[in-house]
């Protein structure tokens, strides 16, 4: 019989096990590719234009990449491209970098290049048209 102040059996509410939160939905399905939608952000500064690429830089971003290169070209400032968060790049991304480098009056600087992008730059030789800035290593700790 249920007590007015608690569950059947007369146990006080404090002795009940805590309710479990609902399970989280799965984030991946086995065998299905995980997509990381690409983004392109253009920041126009007083002294330079910075373009930040992230995620999958592929043909789906063709129009956005074209608009970004046009905006950078109109600004007529030195261009930096940050690729730190790029997870995948196909020929669309390589063509974008080539277009920037051939239309800029100064060498395009490529910052924080992940290994996958570095490999593409080497294989396609597009890296020869860009000023690839090596990541700075953190200073070694001083020994006492």
TIDRENRO-426142 format. One record per atom (N, C-alpha, C, O): residue in three letters; atom name; x, y, z. Coordinates in steps of 0.001 Angstrom, whole numbers, plus 500000, padded with zeros to 6 digits. Last residue first. Layout:
# TIDRENRO-426142
  tidren  fimi    east   north      up
     ALA    CA       X       Y       Z
...
***
This chain:
# TIDRENRO-426142
  tidren  fimi    east   north      up
     UNK     N  566240  524022  486888
     UNK    CA  566762  524746  488065
     UNK     C  568226  524489  488300
     UNK     O  568803  525024  489246
     UNK     N  565701  524559  483422
     UNK    CA  566053  523621  484483
     UNK     C  566619  524395  485659
     UNK     O  567398  525327  485463
     UNK     N  562951  525970  481739
     UNK    CA  564279  526166  482323
     UNK     C  564509  525154  483422
     UNK     O  563634  524912  484252
     UNK     N  561238  524433  479021
     UNK    CA  561275  524890  480421
     UNK     C  562717  524985  480911
     UNK     O  563575  524183  480542
     UNK     N  561427  525798  475730
     UNK    CA  561695  524687  476651
     UNK     C  561752  525210  478070
     UNK     O  562257  526307  478308
     UNK     N  558727  527548  474190
     UNK    CA  560068  527525  474764
     UNK     C  560230  526353  475721
     UNK     O  559296  525970  476426
     UNK     N  556872  525912  471594
     UNK    CA  556917  526601  472884
     UNK     C  558323  526528  473446
     UNK     O  559038  525554  473209
     UNK     N  557519  526594  468159
     UNK    CA  557544  525643  469262
     UNK     C  557549  526413  470574
     UNK     O  558174  527470  470658
     UNK     N  555439  527936  465722
     UNK    CA  556491  528200  466697
     UNK     C  556387  527169  467814
     UNK     O  555306  526910  468343
     UNK     N  554908  526508  462572
     UNK    CA  554426  526732  463940
     UNK     C  555612  526981  464839
     UNK     O  556649  526326  464734
     UNK     N  556025  528280  459663
     UNK    CA  556075  527114  460562
     UNK     C  555549  527486  461948
     UNK     O  555719  528608  462424
     UNK     N  554163  529577  457128
     UNK    CA  554804  529957  458383
     UNK     C  554828  528739  459296
     UNK     O  553775  528219  459665
     UNK     N  554536  529683  453797
     UNK    CA  554050  528792  454855
     UNK     C  554855  529084  456117
     UNK     O  556066  528865  456165
     UNK     N  553712  531608  451460
     UNK    CA  554660  531771  452550
     UNK     C  554116  530953  453729
     UNK     O  553343  531455  454545
     UNK     N  553205  529961  448280
     UNK    CA  552750  530535  449544
     UNK     C  553902  530710  450517
     UNK     O  554933  530046  450411
     UNK     N  554135  528580  446171
     UNK    CA  553551  529889  445883
     UNK     C  553170  530645  447151
     UNK     O  552850  531832  447098
     UNK     N  554888  526162  447191
     UNK    CA  555948  527011  446645
     UNK     C  555438  528419  446337
     UNK     O  556233  529355  446252
     UNK     N  552540  524870  447780
     UNK    CA  553273  525479  448887
     UNK     C  554401  526381  448417
     UNK     O  554830  527270  449153
     UNK     N  551831  523587  445528
     UNK    CA  551231  524907  445736
     UNK     C  551934  525633  446882
     UNK     O  551924  526863  446945
     UNK     N  552600  521012  445112
     UNK    CA  553629  522052  444973
     UNK     C  553061  523461  445086
     UNK     O  553750  524430  444767
     UNK     N  551066  518892  445698
     UNK    CA  550622  519726  444586
     UNK     C  551618  520832  444250
     UNK     O  551492  521504  443227
     UNK     N  552553  517851  447856
     UNK    CA  552255  517013  446697
     UNK     C  551871  517856  445480
     UNK     O  552301  517570  444363
     UNK     N  552642  520057  449676
     UNK    CA  553858  519440  449161
     UNK     C  553591  518669  447871
     UNK     O  554327  518821  446897
     UNK     N  549998  520593  450214
     UNK    CA  550847  521672  449718
     UNK     C  552110  521114  449074
     UNK     O  552587  521628  448063
     UNK     N  549182  518113  451252
     UNK    CA  548627  518603  449982
     UNK     C  549502  519700  449373
     UNK     O  549720  519729  448161
     UNK     N  550680  518136  453652
     UNK    CA  550895  517086  452661
     UNK     C  550384  517531  451289
     UNK     O  551067  517349  450281
     UNK     N  549498  520300  454972
     UNK    CA  550911  520357  454597
     UNK     C  551248  519325  453535
     UNK     O  552017  519607  452617
     UNK     N  547000  519211  455475
     UNK    CA  547103  520328  454529
     UNK     C  548548  520473  454063
     UNK     O  548796  520740  452887
     UNK     N  547747  517237  457330
     UNK    CA  547011  516865  456112
     UNK     C  547078  517966  455057
     UNK     O  547202  517674  453867
     UNK     N  549053  518696  459437
     UNK    CA  549788  517773  458564
     UNK     C  549056  517416  457271
     UNK     O  549688  517303  456220
     UNK     N  547930  522172  459470
     UNK    CA  547899  520801  459973
     UNK     C  548607  519865  458986
     UNK     O  548747  520209  457813
     UNK     N  549441  525264  459896
     UNK    CA  549092  524264  458888
     UNK     C  549088  522863  459501
     UNK     O  550117  522405  459999
     UNK     N  549553  528048  460824
     UNK    CA  549091  526903  461614
     UNK     C  548573  525779  460724
     UNK     O  547404  525399  460801
     UNK     N  549127  530072  457875
     UNK    CA  549424  529917  459295
     UNK     C  548856  528622  459847
     UNK     O  547810  528152  459401
     UNK     N  550460  531411  455058
     UNK    CA  549636  530298  455520
     UNK     C  550066  529963  456943
     UNK     O  551221  529615  457187
     UNK     N  550409  534428  453326
     UNK    CA  550965  533681  454464
     UNK     C  549966  532623  454907
     UNK     O  548784  532904  455103
     UNK     N  551061  535317  450062
     UNK    CA  550007  534909  451000
     UNK     C  550657  534054  452081
     UNK     O  551360  533086  451790
     UNK     N  553131  538005  449062
     UNK    CA  552986  536559  449300
     UNK     C  551900  536279  450346
     UNK     O  551842  536937  451386
     UNK     N  551242  540650  447468
     UNK    CA  552256  540198  448417
     UNK     C  552079  538698  448624
     UNK     O  550993  538168  448388
     UNK     N  549181  540946  445727
     UNK    CA  550421  541655  445399
     UNK     C  551554  541297  446355
     UNK     O  552712  541610  446080
     UNK     N  547252  538150  444721
     UNK    CA  547726  539031  445784
     UNK     C  549038  539685  445371
     UNK     O  549892  539057  444746
     UNK     N  546696  536288  442788
     UNK    CA  546027  537590  442693
     UNK     C  546484  538589  443749
     UNK     O  546132  539766  443671
     UNK     N  548024  533970  443398
     UNK    CA  548291  534591  442101
     UNK     C  547673  535977  441979
     UNK     O  548099  536763  441133
     UNK     N  547067  533296  445948
     UNK    CA  548493  533588  445766
     UNK     C  548773  534284  444441
     UNK     O  549679  535114  444369
     UNK     N  544314  532827  445531
     UNK    CA  544764  533904  446419
     UNK     C  546208  534301  446114
     UNK     O  546533  535485  446032
     UNK     N  544518  530601  443810
     UNK    CA  543884  531840  443345
     UNK     C  544316  533020  444206
     UNK     O  544645  534087  443686
     UNK     N  545675  528735  445545
     UNK    CA  546382  529145  444330
     UNK     C  545823  530470  443811
     UNK     O  546583  531356  443418
     UNK     N  543642  528457  447451
     UNK    CA  544951  528976  447865
     UNK     C  545759  529458  446658
     UNK     O  546449  530474  446739
     UNK     N  541646  527397  445739
     UNK    CA  541419  528637  446481
     UNK     C  542752  529266  446892
     UNK     O  542962  530464  446703
     UNK     N  542805  524979  444981
     UNK    CA  542553  526009  443961
     UNK     C  542325  527374  444614
     UNK     O  542770  528394  444087
     UNK     N  542734  523690  447462
     UNK    CA  544028  523945  446824
     UNK     C  543872  525046  445776
     UNK     O  544709  525944  445691
     UNK     N  539966  523513  447813
     UNK    CA  540776  524280  448755
     UNK     C  542129  524632  448180
     UNK     O  542624  525741  448381
     UNK     N  539363  521853  445662
     UNK    CA  538719  523171  445777
     UNK     C  539510  524072  446716
     UNK     O  539697  525257  446439
     UNK     N  540654  519456  446106
     UNK    CA  541217  520348  445097
     UNK     C  540575  521732  445122
     UNK     O  541181  522693  444649
     UNK     N  540113  519273  449684
     UNK    CA  540235  518679  448367
     UNK     C  540775  519729  447393
     UNK     O  541290  520766  447812
     UNK     N  540766  518683  453068
     UNK    CA  540806  519655  451982
     UNK     C  540944  518904  450670
     UNK     O  541781  518010  450543
     UNK     N  539831  518391  456475
     UNK    CA  539914  517774  455153
     UNK     C  539979  518890  454126
     UNK     O  539329  519924  454283
     UNK     N  539990  519935  458695
     UNK    CA  540027  518489  458895
     UNK     C  540157  517730  457582
     UNK     O  540546  516562  457572
     UNK     N  541327  522905  459884
     UNK    CA  540915  522185  458677
     UNK     C  541069  520689  458930
     UNK     O  542138  520226  459329
     UNK     N  542195  524560  461905
     UNK    CA  541054  523686  462184
     UNK     C  540531  522971  460938
     UNK     O  539401  522482  460941
     UNK     N  544396  526029  460822
     UNK    CA  544556  525194  462010
     UNK     C  543430  524175  462200
     UNK     O  543686  523045  462614
     UNK     N  544761  527787  458790
     UNK    CA  544176  526480  458456
     UNK     C  544181  525515  459633
     UNK     O  543991  524312  459453
     UNK     N  544559  531082  457980
     UNK    CA  544737  530200  459133
     UNK     C  544011  528886  458837
     UNK     O  542794  528872  458654
     UNK     N  546124  533188  455833
     UNK    CA  545112  532134  455870
     UNK     C  545463  531192  457019
     UNK     O  546532  530581  457028
     UNK     N  546544  536600  455127
     UNK    CA  546940  535457  455955
     UNK     C  545788  534466  455946
     UNK     O  544622  534851  456039
     UNK     N  547509  539094  452832
     UNK    CA  546544  538054  453205
     UNK     C  547221  536977  454049
     UNK     O  548314  536509  453732
     UNK     N  547768  542666  452590
     UNK    CA  548401  541348  452719
     UNK     C  547396  540342  453286
     UNK     O  546548  540688  454109
     UNK     N  545056  544189  450705
     UNK    CA  545930  544121  451875
     UNK     C  546648  542779  451855
     UNK     O  546200  541849  451185
     UNK     N  542860  544630  449009
     UNK    CA  544226  544999  448595
     UNK     C  545195  545110  449771
     UNK     O  546037  546007  449822
     UNK     N  540155  544143  449115
     UNK    CA  540772  544839  450252
     UNK     C  542186  545314  449930
     UNK     O  542660  546290  450511
     UNK     N  539627  542615  446843
     UNK    CA  539134  543997  446901
     UNK     C  539812  544792  448010
     UNK     O  540023  545995  447861
     UNK     N  540735  540153  447669
     UNK    CA  541319  540877  446533
     UNK     C  540895  542350  446559
     UNK     O  541718  543234  446321
     UNK     N  538998  539410  449691
     UNK    CA  540415  539648  450010
     UNK     C  541083  540445  448899
     UNK     O  541907  541319  449169
     UNK     N  536657  539088  448198
     UNK    CA  536707  540082  449278
     UNK     C  538149  540416  449632
     UNK     O  538483  541581  449848
     UNK     N  537427  536983  446497
     UNK    CA  537051  538276  445926
     UNK     C  537115  539384  446975
     UNK     O  537571  540490  446685
     UNK     N  537806  534940  448352
     UNK    CA  538964  535411  447584
     UNK     C  538666  536767  446948
     UNK     O  539553  537615  446866
     UNK     N  535155  534698  449273
     UNK    CA  536230  535054  450206
     UNK     C  537444  535583  449451
     UNK     O  538047  536573  449868
     UNK     N  533805  533882  446965
     UNK    CA  533454  535160  447591
     UNK     C  534547  535625  448551
     UNK     O  534832  536820  448630
     UNK     N  535054  531367  446613
     UNK    CA  535173  532392  445576
     UNK     C  534870  533775  446157
     UNK     O  535590  534734  445880
     UNK     N  534190  530068  448938
     UNK    CA  535624  530283  448719
     UNK     C  535853  531366  447666
     UNK     O  536752  532193  447815
     UNK     N  531428  530011  448427
     UNK    CA  531935  530741  449595
     UNK     C  533425  531039  449434
     UNK     O  533876  532138  449757
     UNK     N  531339  528348  446174
     UNK    CA  530856  529727  446093
     UNK     C  531415  530569  447235
     UNK     O  531827  531710  447026
     UNK     N  532508  525898  447269
     UNK    CA  533021  526591  446091
     UNK     C  532619  528054  446017
     UNK     O  533474  528917  445817
     UNK     N  531894  524172  449270
     UNK    CA  532184  525556  449662
     UNK     C  532658  526404  448478
     UNK     O  533156  527512  448673
     UNK     N  531697  521713  448099
     UNK    CA  530470  522311  448623
     UNK     C  530658  523765  449019
     UNK     O  529685  524515  449097
     UNK     N  534328  520953  447593
     UNK    CA  533546  521554  446511
     UNK     C  532243  522191  446998
     UNK     O  531741  523120  446365
     UNK     N  535900  521730  450814
     UNK    CA  535673  520922  449615
     UNK     C  534772  521659  448632
     UNK     O  534485  522843  448809
     UNK     N  537088  521494  453768
     UNK    CA  537175  522492  452710
     UNK     C  537102  521724  451396
     UNK     O  538088  521153  450928
     UNK     N  535746  520719  456762
     UNK    CA  536011  520138  455449
     UNK     C  535955  521226  454380
     UNK     O  534898  521804  454124
     UNK     N  537099  522860  459318
     UNK    CA  536285  521732  458880
     UNK     C  536718  521208  457526
     UNK     O  537899  521244  457179
     UNK     N  538021  526216  458387
     UNK    CA  537817  525165  459385
     UNK     C  536944  524069  458791
     UNK     O  536151  524312  457881
     UNK     N  539956  529139  457820
     UNK    CA  539279  527963  457269
     UNK     C  539149  526921  458371
     UNK     O  540052  526759  459192
     UNK     N  540066  532520  457851
     UNK    CA  540142  531364  458729
     UNK     C  539288  530252  458117
     UNK     O  538081  530399  457925
     UNK     N  541924  535127  456660
     UNK    CA  540899  534164  456298
     UNK     C  541106  532937  457166
     UNK     O  542203  532379  457210
     UNK     N  542637  538482  457120
     UNK    CA  542843  537123  457630
     UNK     C  541636  536281  457243
     UNK     O  540488  536667  457464
     UNK     N  544310  541143  455734
     UNK    CA  543082  540345  455669
     UNK     C  543424  538967  456187
     UNK     O  544392  538351  455742
     UNK     N  545875  543990  457340
     UNK    CA  545883  542719  456627
     UNK     C  544485  542108  456616
     UNK     O  543606  542502  457382
     UNK     N  545528  546448  458568
     UNK    CA  546823  546167  457948
     UNK     C  546858  544866  457155
     UNK     O  547782  544655  456369
     UNK     N  542925  546575  459474
     UNK    CA  543522  547804  458956
     UNK     C  544806  547517  458174
     UNK     O  545141  548240  457236
     UNK     N  541140  543631  458357
     UNK    CA  541752  544494  459343
     UNK     C  542318  545741  458689
     UNK     O  542196  545926  457478
     UNK     N  538593  541513  457789
     UNK    CA  539309  542610  457153
     UNK     C  539827  543538  458238
     UNK     O  539045  544161  458956
     UNK     N  538237  538172  457803
     UNK    CA  538351  539293  458726
     UNK     C  539199  540367  458050
     UNK     O  540380  540153  457773
     UNK     N  536197  535598  456811
     UNK    CA  537112  536629  456323
     UNK     C  537061  537795  457302
     UNK     O  535994  538335  457593
     UNK     N  535792  532152  457140
     UNK    CA  535556  533459  457749
     UNK     C  536619  534420  457240
     UNK     O  537806  534094  457238
     UNK     N  534266  529227  456295
     UNK    CA  535240  530205  455811
     UNK     C  534857  531539  456431
     UNK     O  533729  532005  456267
     UNK     N  533812  525778  457105
     UNK    CA  533467  527190  457256
     UNK     C  534621  528043  456756
     UNK     O  535784  527640  456790
     UNK     N  532465  522493  456519
     UNK    CA  533491  523516  456412
     UNK     C  532944  524911  456610
     UNK     O  531780  525194  456325
     UNK     N  531262  519943  458654
     UNK    CA  530998  520982  457660
     UNK     C  532059  522069  457694
     UNK     O  532493  522505  458761
     UNK     N  532274  516984  458892
     UNK    CA  532632  518176  459641
     UNK     C  532453  519347  458684
     UNK     O  533390  519710  457974
     UNK     N  530865  513774  459134
     UNK    CA  531047  514987  458357
     UNK     C  531327  516160  459285
     UNK     O  530694  516307  460330
     UNK     N  531779  510526  459203
     UNK    CA  531495  511651  460072
     UNK     C  531825  512914  459295
     UNK     O  532958  513090  458848
     UNK     N  530273  507816  457436
     UNK    CA  531311  508837  457547
     UNK     C  530847  509965  458465
     UNK     O  529666  510310  458495
     UNK     N  529256  504793  459001
     UNK    CA  528856  506036  458341
     UNK     C  529972  507068  458491
     UNK     O  530559  507184  459567
     UNK     N  530190  502674  460503
     UNK    CA  530263  502573  459055
     UNK     C  529868  503842  458334
     UNK     O  530128  503957  457136
     UNK     N  528037  503369  463166
     UNK    CA  529130  502564  462665
     UNK     C  529058  502482  461152
     UNK     O  527990  502248  460585
     UNK     N  527295  506716  463770
     UNK    CA  526788  505409  463385
     UNK     C  527951  504624  462823
     UNK     O  528766  505167  462077
     UNK     N  527704  508935  466499
     UNK    CA  528195  508329  465271
     UNK     C  527473  507018  465024
     UNK     O  527093  506310  465957
     UNK     N  526378  509721  468735
     UNK    CA  526992  510777  467928
     UNK     C  527527  510235  466618
     UNK     O  527782  511014  465699
     UNK     N  523196  508775  470096
     UNK    CA  524510  508411  469563
     UNK     C  525064  509531  468684
     UNK     O  524314  510205  467978
     UNK     N  521839  510757  472798
     UNK    CA  521712  510156  471465
     UNK     C  523099  509799  470935
     UNK     O  524079  510455  471288
     UNK     N  522095  509695  476207
     UNK    CA  522432  510640  475145
     UNK     C  522239  509979  473791
     UNK     O  522450  508774  473650
     UNK     N  519393  508673  478362
     UNK    CA  520609  508387  477601
     UNK     C  520822  509431  476503
     UNK     O  519868  509975  475947
     UNK     N  518366  510770  481105
     UNK    CA  518045  510022  479882
     UNK     C  519325  509777  479084
     UNK     O  520245  510594  479128
     UNK     N  519808  510120  484338
     UNK    CA  519457  511020  483245
     UNK     C  519127  510207  482007
     UNK     O  519571  509066  481880
     UNK     N  518200  508284  486965
     UNK    CA  519264  508376  485962
     UNK     C  518848  509351  484870
     UNK     O  517673  509411  484507
     UNK     N  517369  509323  490242
     UNK    CA  516909  509041  488879
     UNK     C  518082  509199  487918
     UNK     O  518867  510139  488041
     UNK     N  518831  507743  493078
     UNK    CA  518612  508934  492246
     UNK     C  518186  508507  490848
     UNK     O  518597  507461  490347
     UNK     N  516903  505457  495051
     UNK    CA  518080  505739  494243
     UNK     C  517805  506957  493360
     UNK     O  516668  507176  492943
     UNK     N  515423  506458  498179
     UNK    CA  515257  506058  496785
     UNK     C  516552  506315  496011
     UNK     O  517238  507300  496287
     UNK     N  515632  507500  500686
     UNK    CA  516303  506232  500455
     UNK     C  516128  505726  499025
     UNK     O  516641  504658  498692
     UNK     N  514103  509801  500821
     UNK    CA  515561  509960  500790
     UNK     C  516267  508648  500477
     UNK     O  517416  508677  500034
     UNK     N  511427  508975  501106
     UNK    CA  511902  509415  499801
     UNK     C  513426  509513  499723
     UNK     O  513989  509324  498645
     UNK     N  511168  505956  503111
     UNK    CA  511214  507419  503017
     UNK     C  511821  507833  501668
     UNK     O  512657  507103  501135
     UNK     N  508999  503268  502345
     UNK    CA  510361  503799  502409
     UNK     C  510331  505316  502336
     UNK     O  509549  505890  501578
     UNK     N  506463  502002  502221
     UNK    CA  506717  502953  503281
     UNK     C  508148  503448  503378
     UNK     O  508509  504011  504412
     UNK     N  505502  500459  500263
     UNK    CA  506405  499822  501201
     UNK     C  506818  500754  502309
     UNK     O  507471  500322  503260
     UNK     N  505416  502819  497604
     UNK    CA  504872  501643  498290
     UNK     C  505922  501020  499196
     UNK     O  507114  501066  498893
     UNK     N  506833  506108  498455
     UNK    CA  506480  505014  497568
     UNK     C  505898  503845  498346
     UNK     O  505878  503854  499577
     UNK     N  505358  508792  500428
     UNK    CA  506433  508050  499781
     UNK     C  505920  506927  498917
     UNK     O  504719  506808  498675
     UNK     N  503243  509935  501813
     UNK    CA  504499  510670  501770
     UNK     C  505597  509930  501022
     UNK     O  506720  510432  500990
     UNK     N  501156  508183  501743
     UNK    CA  500933  509502  501153
     UNK     C  502229  510275  501014
     UNK     O  502318  511180  500185
     UNK     N  502111  504901  500759
     UNK    CA  502047  505913  501796
     UNK     C  501853  507268  501117
     UNK     O  502348  507470  500008
     UNK     N  500516  502209  499224
     UNK    CA  501328  503414  499087
     UNK     C  501054  504372  500218
     UNK     O  499905  504618  500585
     UNK     N  500841  498832  500000
     UNK    CA  500000  500000  500000
     UNK     C  500885  501229  500000
     UNK     O  501894  501275  500704
***
